[in-house]
Amino acid sequence: MSVITITKANFEQEVTNSTVPVLVDFWAPWCGPCRMMAPIVDEIAAEKAGQVKVCKIDIDQEPELAMQFGVMSIPTLIVFKNGSVAQKSIGLQPKPAVEELLK
């Protein structure tokens, strides 16, 4: 499964109403650590297809969503389960740490 771009318009459908856990990557194109995180997020999307939904939110395009979830620095990864925040991680993380968030 590919990574889904999230906006205010599709947040509820893709994240809140998801029947599987959702990993949301809050990022921005100008952020170096975010660009380093991107291949890890993409790998997880491919490896966990069907088990986990992987989404990205560009904080420059969707500042209200970033504010709503208290994103103060990026990259921030948030795992949603049953529409609620289950885990949160701030900063560049190695792949095993991201996988641990999803457990």
C-alpha positions in Angstrom: 0.0 0.0 0.0 1.3 3.4 -0.8 1.6 6.4 1.5 -1.6 8.5 1.7 -1.4 12.3 1.7 -3.7 13.6 4.4 -5.6 17.0 4.3 -8.3 18.4 6.6 -10.8 17.1 3.9 -9.8 13.4 4.2 -8.5 13.2 7.7 -11.6 11.8 9.3 -12.2 9.2 6.5 -8.6 8.0 6.3 -7.4 8.3 10.0 -10.3 8.7 12.4 -12.5 6.1 10.7 -9.7 3.6 9.9 -10.3 0.0 11.0 -6.5 -0.6 11.1 -3.8 1.4 13.0 -2.7 4.5 11.2 0.9 5.8 11.2 0.9 9.6 10.4 4.1 11.3 9.5 4.0 15.1 10.1 6.7 16.6 7.9 7.7 19.4 5.6 9.6 19.4 2.3 12.3 21.8 3.7 13.0 19.5 6.7 16.3 17.5 6.4 15.4 14.9 9.1 12.0 14.5 7.5 13.6 13.6 4.1 15.8 11.1 5.9 12.7 9.6 7.6 10.8 9.3 4.3 12.4 6.1 3.1 11.7 4.4 6.5 8.1 5.4 6.4 7.8 4.2 2.8 9.3 0.8 3.7 6.9 0.4 6.5 4.0 1.3 4.2 5.1 -1.5 1.8 5.9 -4.1 4.4 2.8 -3.6 6.6 0.3 -3.2 3.7 -3.1 -4.3 4.9 -2.1 -4.2 8.6 -1.3 -0.5 9.0 -2.3 2.5 7.0 0.6 5.0 6.5 -0.1 8.7 5.9 1.8 11.9 5.6 0.7 15.4 6.6 2.7 18.4 5.2 2.6 20.8 8.1 3.0 23.8 5.7 -0.1 22.7 3.8 -2.1 21.7 6.9 -1.1 23.8 9.9 -4.4 23.3 11.6 -3.9 19.6 11.8 -0.4 20.1 13.1 -1.7 22.4 15.8 -4.6 20.1 16.6 -2.1 17.3 17.5 0.5 19.5 19.2 3.2 19.1 16.6 5.9 21.5 17.6 8.9 19.9 15.8 9.2 17.6 12.9 9.4 14.9 11.9 6.7 13.8 14.3 5.1 10.3 14.0 1.7 9.7 15.6 0.0 6.3 15.6 -3.8 6.4 15.8 -5.8 3.3 16.9 -9.6 3.4 16.8 -9.4 7.1 15.9 -7.4 8.1 19.0 -3.7 8.9 19.5 -2.0 5.7 20.7 1.7 6.6 20.4 3.8 9.6 19.5 7.4 10.0 18.5 9.4 13.2 17.8 12.5 13.5 15.7 14.3 11.1 13.3 13.8 7.5 14.4 15.5 4.3 13.2 13.2 1.8 11.6 13.0 -0.6 14.6 11.8 2.3 16.8 9.0 3.1 14.3 8.0 -0.5 14.2 7.9 -0.6 18.0 5.4 2.4 17.9 3.0 0.2 15.9 2.9 -2.7 18.4 
